Amino acid sequence: MKLEADVIVVGGGPVGLTLACELRLPGLDVLVLERRAERVSNSRGMGMHGRTLEMLGLRGLAQRFRERALPFSVGHFAVLDTRLDFSVLDPQYGVNLAIPQSVTEELLEARAGELGVRLLRGALVHELSQEAEFGQVSAKGEQGGAAFTARAAWLVGADGSRSLVRQQSGIAFEGNPASVYSLLGDVRLGAAPPAGAYTVVNEAGVLMVVPLGDGVHHRVILVDALRCREPQPQPLTLEELAEGARRVAGRDMQMSDALWLSRFSDETRLAAQYRKGRVLLAGDAAHIHMPAGGQGMNVGMQDAFNLGWKLASVVQGRADESLLDSYGSERRAVGQQLLVNTMAQTALLTAFDTRGQALRQLMNGLLRDPATNRALALEVSGFGIAYPASLSLAPDGCRLLEQWTGVRVPDWPLQLAHGGAVPVQCQPQSPQPSQQQASLHTLLHGGRWLYLRLRDDAPATVQAPGEVRVLRATLCEPVPGLEGVAALLVRPDGYADYALA
Ligand SMILES: Cc1cc2nc3c(=O)[nH]c(=O)nc-3n(C[C@H](O)[C@H](O)[C@H](O)COP(=O)(O)OP(=O)(O)OC[C@H]3O[C@@H](n4cnc5c(N)ncnc54)[C@H](O)[C@@H]3O)c2cc1C
């Protein structure tokens, strides 16, 4: 079987599917090769952070995810008692959604289907080759016993932590081997904690219990101080999980009916480069770490939102390949910080002795300071990510307001000089929304650039490596720091490229 596409994505997990949707939106022919014949059914990544939800909102998808999730306005850093307050970060997206990864993948796959992504299930890739002279990459594999060769101009490895794409491309995966081994079970609890999330941290270990969202089961995570330093070769049993949980909680939660039992570690690694020739990496293929604070899938999906429009621009001849280098520089820096943050959490989580508990007590106190709490909440939620090294698209001779370069643009309500956008209300009490009003993110649903002229003296035209929507608009409400801005160029992934004074 021969298959051709503009871009091949190896791996149809949350990152591969997000990327495929982003590439398909501007019209690319995208082929996803996924070895699993069926979608995964286990919960795995349960936490979706506000910035990821907001990025889904940039494409008009946030509501689909909200409808299938439990929202929490707080999160945690290393399970410290003083929680991180996400609610102060954004009025709409200051939440963390508890949503099983299986549901996230189901919704992404449905979206990919609507857009016309070709998803080939049961297709295991086992060999990769870059044919530089022909400007193409080939992936060989098999599906249902039949061999296939797929060819494309570009190939992205979103094939998880053991990434064949990364290995066959000779990209080093640098970092630290596992040192902490934890347990996980999606189980029924006969004696469940009263409501919401329940955590215990003491000298016996760390226990976290959260409802799975099906009204029946709970997710139980255990770092057992007695056993967490040694890898256990045998599969996890319900008895081992229940016995460890009993020691930490000091009571029996009567576990039964395990949907999923698994072990996971704190192995921490980062790809030495995110691109090699015509091959790129995203998600767990590029970064792995302890799943502390629920960040891996979130960072991976945001890799996809960063890469999608850039790769589409290159394929469509709107930008040269150097644009892809900004993917590596922007996202590898985020990956590096993710590793620092999760290693720090691991150190705090496994500080079981009296001195360690004292350190946790001290950290709890520091997190009561709103500024410190906000700083960590920004980091864990993804709202703090910025790309201050601009793509330098601003016209020569214009004065820039540097504080806006590379920062996330919130969903401001706008008054448009010309209609054509999805209406929203500036005044909540006004009876009918005006056709001249729109919220900023609705203007990005199509995945194009957005050039907002906020004053009449702003330049009327703009250069960008992609299709740009140009609109004359005013803000419905004043935004601090935006008073002096004449025009704002917003990237398809919702970050400002520049603001003109
Ligand atoms: C216990 C636990 C809890 C977690 N909790 C969270 C959380 O709350 N929030 C969060 O953000 N993250 C969490 N994570 C991390 C999250 O699960 C991962 O970061 C996420 O799955 C990465 O997505 P991905 O698409 O990059 O890789 P994967 O989900 O691993 O998907 C890769 C896909 O590639 C396919 N594939 C692999 N090799 C091939 C091949 N050769 N040919 C074809 N297909 C191939 C696989 O079948 C798979 O479908 C958690 C992880 C664990 C273990």
The ligand as a Gaussian input file, in Angstrom:
#p B3LYP/6-31G(d) Opt

LIG

0 1
 C       -0.130000       8.329000      35.711000
 C       -0.069000       9.447000      34.734000
 C       -0.836000      10.577000      34.950000
 C       -0.774000      11.636000      34.068000
 N       -1.534000      12.735000      34.308000
 C       -1.462000      13.789000      33.467000
 C       -2.296000      14.933000      33.662000
 O       -3.101000      14.987000      34.587000
 N       -2.172000      15.966000      32.795000
 C       -1.271000      15.935000      31.773000
 O       -1.157000      16.925000      31.052000
 N       -0.516000      14.844000      31.536000
 C       -0.593000      13.774000      32.343000
 N        0.155000      12.662000      32.099000
 C        1.032000      12.633000      30.918000
 C        0.249000      12.326000      29.638000
 O       -0.429000      11.109000      29.763000
 C        1.211000      12.300000      28.457000
 O        2.020000      13.448000      28.511000
 C        0.462000      12.250000      27.120000
 O       -0.150000      11.006000      26.923000
 C        1.413000      12.510000      25.963000
 O        0.697000      12.486000      24.770000
 P        1.423000      12.107000      23.391000
 O        0.364000      12.185000      22.352000
 O        2.663000      12.887000      23.257000
 O        1.909000      10.609000      23.597000
 P        1.042000       9.296000      23.823000
 O       -0.189000       9.597000      24.580000
 O        1.975000       8.293000      24.375000
 O        0.600000       8.880000      22.364000
 C        1.532000       8.354000      21.453000
 C        0.775000       7.544000      20.422000
 O        1.706000       7.082000      19.448000
 C        1.396000       5.742000      19.112000
 N        2.632000       5.124000      18.622000
 C        3.775000       4.909000      19.313000
 N        4.703000       4.340000      18.529000
 C        4.136000       4.182000      17.308000
 C        4.600000       3.643000      16.077000
 N        5.843000       3.165000      15.943000
 N        3.755000       3.627000      15.015000
 C        2.492000       4.131000      15.127000
 N        2.008000       4.646000      16.286000
 C        2.820000       4.682000      17.355000
 C        0.885000       5.147000      20.418000
 O        0.079000       4.022000      20.198000
 C        0.114000       6.308000      21.022000
 O       -1.248000       6.300000      20.677000
 C        0.089000      11.572000      32.954000
 C        0.852000      10.429000      32.722000
 C        0.774000       9.373000      33.597000
 C        1.591000       8.147000      33.345000

